[in-house]
Amino acid sequence: MADTTDSKPCGISFSLNLLQPRYWLSWVGLGLAFIVAQLPDNYRHFLGKKVGLAIYNNKKKKRYNVVKTNLEIAFPELEPSALERLIKEHLIWYGCALVDYSLLFFASKKRLASKLEISGKSNIDKALAEDKSIIILLAHSVMLEFGPATLGLHYESFGSYKTSKNALLDWMIAKARCRHVTFVVSREEGLRKLVKSLTPGRLMIFLPDEDLGIENAVFAPFFGKQKATLTTTARLAKLGKATALPAFTWYNKATKKYILEVAPALEDYPSKDTSADAVALNQSLEALIKQQPDQYMWMLKWYRTRPEKEENLYL
């Protein structure tokens, strides 16, 4: 196993600065989250549905319009009524995810473990048996954070993180994540630190579907529309000699469990063609998203970066 002593220790140390008045409202929010975490699923999701419907009913807000634009692009075949129904279902799931994240902060490991499940675990085990480094390409679903928690039950894993503007929330989110992963690497530490941390027997969790601009990206179809697709994903796989497995996390209403769906490894990935790699990545994510389209994070501006002379889609 590779040495990890130079990786950032998992978690953020508590500081008395977090008790300053500017964080008091956040502390109140965490107190409410603690209470919500004690509730059964149906009560939590009742609250989550109310949150989602509040967003849905405020149709002049940007979030609703971004969701609508994305879904119009992804599913042009939908009739207006079906499109509106999917928008509503998605925002309800988004609200449910917001309240469900309280479990990651405050539920006991035993209770949380009873609600987590992997589908496609054999795909990971096959790569491990071949003594390969592994990158889990985790799509941005509303239940995203339950993916690392699920992996942590079975494997040693690590991921990258991005700081926010709220130091208290940073501390809590890091504390929650570090219950499940071995260590984290900040985005500011760059690609080299991620590659150095890749080693057989350990899983890297990487979010490959963000639109971060055209730098380190190429345009490739995503649900039929050109999208700035990261080339970093293929570079990581190449430099780390890693197998890449697409994945998606969703909530199963029937079993009341959070499912981490792991697809088979991408074939011939990376290749010598960055555009072909981007197409393969997007196609693999599309296949997973189409299984649970209402639980993908349509609230993000997936098509923010446009090819030259194309207009902004989110005006």
N, C-alpha and C positions, 0 to 999 in steps of 0.2 A: 504494500500500500504506500502511495506517495506521501511524502511529508506535507503536512498542511499547517505547519507552525507559522508560515508567513502569510497565511490567509487571515482575513479579518475575523476575530473571534465572533462566535455566533451571539447576537444580541447587542443591545445598547445599554450601557450602565445607567442606572437611575441617578438623576441629578436633582438636588433641592430646587433648582430653577423651575422644575416642572410643577412646583407648588405655587408659582406666582399667579396673581389674579387673572392674568390673560388666559390661563388654562383652566380656570374654574368651571366654565361651561362644558369644556371637554371632559372634565372629571365627572360632572353630572351625567353626561352622555354615557360614560363608561359604567357608571352606577346603574343606569337604566338597562344597559346591555347585559350586565350581570343578572338582573332580574329576568330579562327576556330569555337568557340562556337556560334558565331553570324550567321554562315552559315546555310542554309536549309539542310535537311538530304541528299538530292541527291548530293550536293556539298561536304559535309563532307565525304560521303561515296566514292565519286570519289577520294578524297585524300587518304582515308583509303585503297581503292583498290590498289592504287599505292604503298603504304607502304607494304601491304601484298604480292603483286607480287614481290617486291624487295627482300623480305625474301625468297619467293618461288624460284625465279630464282637463288639465291645463294645457290645451293644445297650442297655445301661442308661445309656449316655452321652447327653447332651442333643442332640448333633449328629445321631445316628441318629434320635432321636425327632422332631426338627424336620424332617428330610428326609421321614420317613414321613408326618407330618401334612400337609406341603405337597403331597406326591404323592397322598395320599388325596383332597385337595380338588381338585387339578388333573385327576386321572384316576379319577373315582369308578366308572367302568365296569370297571376292572381287577379281575380275580379276585385273591385273596390271594397266590397263587403268582406271578402276573405282576407284582403290585405289589412283592413282595419281590425279584424279579429286577431290576426297574428301580431299586430302592433300591441294590442291590448294584452294579449297573453304574455308577450315578451316583457312588458313593463310590470306586469304582476309578478313574473318570475324574478325580475330585477329587485322588486320590493322584498320578496321572500328571501333573496340572497342577502340583502342588507341586514335583515334581522337574524338570519341563520349564521352570519359571521360571528355573532356573539358566542357561538359554540366553540369556535377556534380560540377565543380569548379565555373562556371561563368553564367550559365543560371539562370534566375529568377525562383523562386519557382513556380510561376503560369505557366510559360512556360514548366518547367520540369514536373509538375503535369499533364499537358495535354497530355504527352507522355508516362505515366506510367499506367499499368493496372495489376490487379490480376486475375488470373484464378484459381479457386478452393478456393476462399475466404470463402465459406461456411464451408470448413474443419477447418479453423481457428476459425470461429465464433461458430462452434459446440463445440470445446474444451473450448472456453471462456464461453459459456453458462453453461458448466459443472463445471465452476470455477476451471479450471486446469491451472497449469503453462505450458508454451509452449516453446519448442525448435524448431526453424526452421533450419532444416539440409540443408543448402544451398550449392549446388554443385558448383565446380569451373568452371563456364562457362566463356566465354570471356566477357560477359556483366554482370558479377557478381555484380559489385558495384551498378547497378541499382536496385538490389533486396532490400537492406536496404532502399533505397530512396523510393521505392514503398510501403514497409511496413510502413514507417514513415508517409505516408499520412493518414493512417487509424488506426494505433495502437501505443502504447508506446512500444519502443523496445530498446535493447542494444546489444552490441557485444564486442568481444575482438579484440585486434590489436597487430601488431608486428612492432617495429620501423625499419627504414631502415638506410642506411649509409649517406643519404642526409638529413640534418636537415631541409632544406627549403621545400623539398618535404614532409617530415613528417608533417610540419606545415600546408601545403596546403591540404594534404590528410585528416588530422584530422579536419581541418576547413570544408572541403566538407562533411565528414561523419557526423559531428555534426550538420549539417543542418537538419538531418533526424532522428537521434537516440537521446535518452535521455542522455545516458552516455556511456562511453567505459571502458573496463577493460583490462589492459595490460596482455599479456601472462605471464610476469614475476610475476604477482600477484597470479598466480596459480589457481587451481581448486576450492579451498575453496571460493574465492571471487566471482567466477561465480555462484556457488551454492547459496551463500548467497543472490545474486542479483535476483535469480529466485523467482518469486512470481506470484500468479494468477492475470491475467489481463495484464501481461507484457510479451513480447516476447523476448527470447534470440535468437540471430542469431549466429549459429555455423557452421564452415566449417569442415565437417566430413571426407572428402575424401583424405586428404593429406597423403603422405608417410613420416612419421617423424621418421622412424626407427622401430625396433622391440620392443623397450621399450614402455609399455602401448599400445601394439598392438598384434594382432594375425593374422596369415595368413588365408585368405579366398578368394574364387574365385571372381574375378572382370573381367567381359568379358572373362571368361574361364581360366584366369591365376591367380595363387596365388599372392595376394597382401597384404602387411602389412597394416592391417585395424585397425584403432584406436578403442580401448576399452573405451577411455575417453567418447565417445558419450553416450554409455549405462550407464556409471557411473554417468554422469551428470543427465540423465533422472531418474536414481534410487534415487540418493541423493536429487534431487530437486523435486521428485514425479511429473515428467513432462511428458506431451504428446509430442511425437516426430513426426514432419511432414516434410518429404523430400520436397525439392523445387529446382527449376532450373529457371534461368533468361535467356531470349533470345529476340532477336529483330525480330519482325514480319514485313517483307518487305511490305506486302499487306496493313496493317493498319498504318505502320510507328510508331509503338509503342513498348516499351520495356515491355515484358510480364513476370511477376513473376508467374510461374506455381507451385502451391502448391498441393501436392498429399495428399490422405487421411492418417491419422495417422497410424504409424506402429502398428500392432496388437501384443499383448503379448510381448511388448518391454518396458523395458528390461526383459529378462527371466533370468533363473538361469544358462544359458549356454552362455558363452562369445563368443564361436565360432558360435553358432546359431544366436546370435545377430549380429555378423559381417556379416554373410551371408545375413541376412534379410536387413541390411543396404545397402550392396552393390547391392543386387537385386533391391531394391527400387530406388536407384540412376541410375542403368542401364536402368530401364524402362523409366525414365525421359530423360536421355541422348539420348536414341534411337529415341526419337521424334524429336530431333534437333541435330544429331550427329556432324554436322559441326561447332556447336557453343560451344562444350565442350572444355576445355583447354587442348588439347592434347600436348601442348608444355611442360608440366610438366612431370617429370620422375615418373610416377605413380608406376612403378615396380622397383624402384631403389633398395629397400631392397629385398634380395633374401633369400630363404631357404638355409640352410647349403649345401655347395658343388655345388650350382647353380651358373653359371657364370653371370657376369654383362651383362645385356641386351643392354646397351647403349654404348658399346665400339665402 
